[in-house]
Structures are given as C-alpha cells and as structure tokens.
Amino acid sequence: LGHRTPRDVRITTHVGLVARAFGARKIYIPGGGKNIKKSIERVVERFGGAFEVDTEMKARAVIRKHKGVCLHLTMYGEKLHSSLDEITERSEGKDKLVIVGAEKVPRYIYDLADLNISVGNQPHSEIAALAIFMDRLTNGGWVELDFPGGMKVVPHRDRKIVVKKTL
Amino acid sequence: LGHRTPRDVRITTHVGLVARAFGARKIYIPGGGKNIKKSIERVVERFGGAFEVDTEMKARAVIRKHKGVCLHLTMYGEKLHSSLDEITERSEGKDKLVIVGAEKVPRYIYDLADLNISVGNQPHSEIAALAIFMDRLTNGGWVELDFPGGMKVVPHRDRKIVVKKTL
C-alpha cells in the first residue's frame, strides 16, 4: 500500500522478493507501474517458481475481491508473538491477504482487515514485518519451499555454490 | 556494507531501524554520510532508548576492532533454521557483530566472518534477513525490550494508541 515511484522502488522490490521467498503466490502493488513489476519478474525468471505481480488493481478492489482472511501488519496492532495461536486459528486453511504499507495507512484498512497485527511496536520496516510474519506463521516451513526451473543456491559455510536447475 | 548514496538511503535506514527495534546497540554504515545518520537518529530521539550510528569507520576496521563473534548474513551461507543451535552456542555471551550487504559482498568478508549464515537461499532482502536472524536468535525476546524516554505505542486490535513516556 502507498507505493510511490520512484521513491519506493527499491523498498517495494524488497517487499515483493520477501513475499515470494517466504511463500506468497502473488503481490498486488496498487499504482506500482511497469518498472517495479519488471524488476520483481526478473528475479522470478532467474530463480524459478511461479509468482505473480499485479500493479493495476486498486487496494479497495483487492480487499473486496479477496475471499479468505485479511491480515494487516501495523506497529499499532496486537502483538504477533503473543497472539500467534489466535492468528493461526483464524487464518488456517484460508487464503491469506497480507497488507503492508509504505506510508501512513488509511483508516479504512484498519476497519476492513480481519486482524491488525504488530510485529513489534517500534518503527522498523514493512519488509521486516512481512518477513517475520511469514516466518512465524509458517513456523519456518518456507525454508523447504521449492522454486522449480531456476538457479539454485546450495547453502555452504564458506563457499558460494550456485547450480542451474532444469525443469 | 556497500551503502551507496542516494540509491540506498531508504533501504539502509530500514536496516538501521530494524537493528534498533530488535535489540542492537549500534550500527556501522561505512560511507553512510550525514543524512542517513540523521534519519536514524531522528527515530531514536522520538521513540527513545540508546542507539548509536557510526558512518565513519571502514568495514575492515570495524571487523578487526570487534572482540566477539562476527556473523555474516548471506543467501550463500549455511541455513539459519537448521543450524540455530550451533549459532547460538558459538555466539552466546559474546558481543555479536552482524554483517549485511547492500550489494555484492567482497570475498574477504566470507573469510573474516566466524559464520556465514543464510536466512533462505532465494534472493530477498538484507532487511528481512537481519530481522529474522535477530528474531530467531533472541527467540522473540526482543518483543519485551524497553526504549526509555520516547513515545510508546500500545498494541491494540483496532485503534492507534500512542502515549508519551517520561524518563
């Protein structure tokens, strides 16, 4: 939410890459434009998997069309770490729409969201909030995700190892 | 590492805010300049606590001067989620210097680091990597951190509540 070009291009690209790396299927960037879409899609092409980028649909429409649960990450919401069980219970088995904002988030988002969740109550970063939220909600399960068709990094304690995967 | 002005100002500011929010005492931003220093310090002033920003010291000097353990976060390193016990064991009770890079990290960092650790092997974000690393290493303990002297956000499920704390 609230992406502005060109100010937010790098921040929003990170939001997109985090969403993909931690298991999201798609990102909506209202008002995002072509450059941001391309820069995320370039990574998808190189590193594999399917991940969609929509920069056309407006925020309200995305929320209205969404069937499932709508989770808004904000430093003002209830604490993730102490309400993880409730969040898990209320979102399990449902399609999850996670909202993060690049700037002041309009009031209607707080009202439309099923849950307003804080990853810490100190200012930090929507990128960090999204990452920790997805890490905790999946209980680290994203680590085992597969991204077919792309380059693959093999974890190693002191070497860079990259292999080319084939489909 | 590798901060470039003005390209990285917002990204590096997020790195600084994440470091502070999750419990670091200080950030070194080699080549950071005055603007980035000010923009982080403004948040420290408003939201309290003590957090230092050094933009003068060079990376090699920071690492050489550091007494304790040096942890380099990179998508090529060994997996955080499966080596958390070892990382905890090797860093417990020691001052921790955590390194994240804004761009291609020079080879000497891999060699000087005590541990090269990956938070996922897909490209995502140094901001996300730092946040998840600190969250996991402290086992969520950062949530209870106190930042004396600043404004305080009170977590709430559908209201923004901010109170002014006094020392």
Interface residues (C-beta under 8 A of the other chain):
Chain A: R7 D8 R10 I11 H14 L17 V18 R20 A21 F22 V43 F47 M75 Y76 G77 E78 K79 H81 S82 Y110 D111 L115 N116 S118 G120 N121 Q122 P123 H124 S125 I127 A128 A129 L130 A131 I132 D135 R136 G140 W142 V143 L145 F147 K152 V153 V154 P155 H156 R157 D158 R159 K160 I161
Chain B: R7 D8 R10 I11 H14 L17 V18 R20 A21 F22 V43 F47 M75 Y76 G77 E78 K79 H81 S82 Y110 D111 L115 N116 S118 G120 N121 Q122 P123 H124 S125 I127 A128 A129 L130 A131 I132 D135 R136 G140 W142 V143 L145 F147 K152 V153 V154 P155 H156 R157 D158 R159 K160 I161 V162
